[in-house]
Amino acid sequence: MSQIDHIKHLLRLCDPAQRQEVFRHLREEFSIHPLEVALHARAEIILEAIQRAGGLTLRMIRGVIAQAAFEVEVVERLAGWAKVLLSGEFPYDFLLRDDQGDVRVQVKLQRSKEGRPMRASEAYRSFPADMYVVETQKTRRGTARKTGGATRPYRFGEFDLLAVAMYPSTTQWDTFTYTVADWLLPGRTDPAEILKFQPVAMAPNDDWTDNFHTAVAWLRSRQKKEIRAMQEA
């Protein structure tokens, strides 16, 4: 038995309190993440600060986690696709490329409310109660210099696919559902804008799919339609 295996064996013989004491001892020497060095703060302090920051900050962090999860759980597993590195501000999170061309993907987190998945009917009364909802607008507010219009809403043509992280309803960061950006519902005052809230199917259907390749096929078919948004009779 090697020395490391012997240490592991001894740790298995320890009770939880003893293993916790060993962990605290090792934490004095080893950091958990490079962010501890960048912020000059231990991971425990960083996490405590995030917890104290409140709902908006946690929602923003979950949004960042959704993007990271999409890269790790989806992008890195796509055979025949390459991620194009982005430099600067873009209205999409990922630019993916295969031998047929580029696909711009915007990643959003399924909206939750009071710790549960938010229903579409809670966003707009006309939306179905049997669907979830995603908020599709930019984090930052702004005003366009030329038109004076709001820059927070996305506009049609700015990205190709919407990928919704379904963590609030699945408690898993590797579950996404997709639709074609041009199928999303238009704004109520400006049809060139994408409506702030979009209804999301609870299971794959003709508008939403849990398969990235299917979504790309829909996109490249150039089919014209809108996702379902009204309660079926």
N, C-alpha and C positions, 0 to 999 in steps of 0.2 A: 504494500500500500504506500503510495506517495505521501509526502508531507501534506499536500493540499487535500488529498482524499481523507487523510487522518483528521485534519482540522474540520472538514465537512462532517465527518462521522461524529466528532465531539459536539459540534453544533446541533446535530440532530438529537443528541442526548440531553441538551439543555432545555429548560422550560422557557416559555415566552419571555419572562422577565430577564432571564440570563441572556437570551439572544438579543434583547433590546439593549442591554448594557454593552454587549460586544459591538452592536451597531453604532451606539453613541460614541464609543471609543474610536471606531474607524472613521466616523464622520469628522473627527477632529483633524484627520489627515487628508481625507478625500472629499472633493466636491462632487455634487450630483450632476451639475450642468454648467457649461461655460458661462451662462448668464450670471451665475454667482460672481464670477470674476469681473464681468463687464459692469455689473451694478454695485460691486463691492458689498454684497449682502448675501447671507446664507439663504439657501432655498426655502428654509422654513419661514424666514422673514418675508421673502418675496411672496410666498403663498398666502401668508397671513395678511399682507397688504392687499392682495387681490380680493381676498374674502371680505375685507373691510370696505372695499371700494364701492360696493353696491351693485344693483341690478344692471345698469347700463354698461358698466365696465365688464361685468361677467358676460353679458351678451356679446360684447365686442370680442372678448377673448374666445368665446365659443365659436364665433365666426372665423377667427384666425385658425382655431383648431380644425374647423371644417375644411378650410383650404389645405392645411397640412395633411389632413387625412385623405383628401382627394388625391394629392400628389403621391402619398405613400401607398394607399390601398388601391388606387385606380391607375394613375399615370404610370407608375413604375412597373405595373404588371401588363401594360398594353404592348403586345408584340407588334412590331412593324410601325410603331409610332415613336416620334421624338418630341421632347419638350424644347421649344424655342425659348432661350433666355430673354427676359424682358428687362429693359432699362428705362425707367421713367414711369409716368402715370398713364394707365390705360383703363378703358371701361370694361375690361375683362381680366380674369385672374390667370388664365393659362392660354398659351398659343401652342397647339399641338399640330404636328405635321406627319402625314403619311405620304405614300407615293401618289396619292390623288390630290393632295393639296392641304391647306391649312384649315383648322377648326378653332374658333375662339370660344373659350368656355368661361362662363361666369358662375362662380360657386356661391350659393347662399345657404344659410341654415334655416331649416323649417322653423316657423315661428312657434313659440310656446307662450303660455299665459298662466301665471300663478303655479308654475311648476308642472304644467301638463301641456300636451299638444293643443295648440289653438285650432279651433274649427273655422272653416271658411266663412260660415254665417256670422261669426263674431267680428269679422273684418268688415263685411258689407252684408246687409240683411238679404239682399237678392242672391247671395251666394248659397250653395248647398250646405246643409249641416253634416252631410255624409262625406265631406272632403276636408283635408287639412288646408293650411295656408302658408305662403311664404311671402316675405316682404322683399320687394325688388326695387330698391332705391339705393343710392350711394350714401355712404356714411356721413360725408361732409356736405353742409349746405353751401350754396353759392349762387351767384347771378351771372348770367352770360353778358359779356361786355357789349356785344353787338345788338342782341335782341332784348336784353333786360329780363329774360325769362329765367326760371329756376334751373339750376344745373344739377340738382340732386336726383331728379328722375332720370332713369336710363331712357335712351331713345332707340327706336327700332333701327337695326343696322349696326349697332355698336358691338354686339357679340352674336354668336351663332347658336350656342346651346346654353340652356340653363341647367345646372346640376344642383339639386337640392339635397343637402345632407339631412337624412331622416332621423338623426340621433334622438330628438325629443320623443318620437313615437316608438323607436326601436331600441333605444339605449345602446346602440352600436355605431361606432364612428365609420364603419366600412360600408354602410348602406346609403346609396344615393338613388334618386329618381331623376329622370331627364325629360326635357321637352325641347322642341325647336323654338328659338327665341321669337321668330316671326309669328308663331302661333299664339303667343301670349296676348293678353287682353290690352287694348289701347287705353290711354288716359281718357278721362271723361271730358276734359276741356281741350286737350290737344291730342289728336289721334296719332301724332308722330311719337308721342311719349308712351312708355310702357307703364301700365297702371301700377300703383304702389303695391297693392296686394294682389296675389294671384292664387286661385284655388288649385290645390294639389291633390291628385287622386290618392286614395288610401292603398290602392293596389294597381299594378300595371294595367293599362287599358290602351285605347287607340290614341290617346293624347300624351300619356306618360309611360315611360319604360324604365326598368331598373338595369338595363343593359346599354352600356355606352355605344357599342357597335350598332345596335338598333337605332339609337338616337341619331347617329351619324348617317345611317341609311335614310332615315326620314328627312334629314336636312338636305342630303344630296338628291333626293327625289324631287325637291322643289315643290312639293305639294302645298297648296294654299288652304289654310283653315284657321279656326280659332279653337282653343281648348274649351272644354265644357265649363260653363260658369253658372248655369241655372239649375235649380232643383227639377229633376225629372218628375213628370206627372205619374 
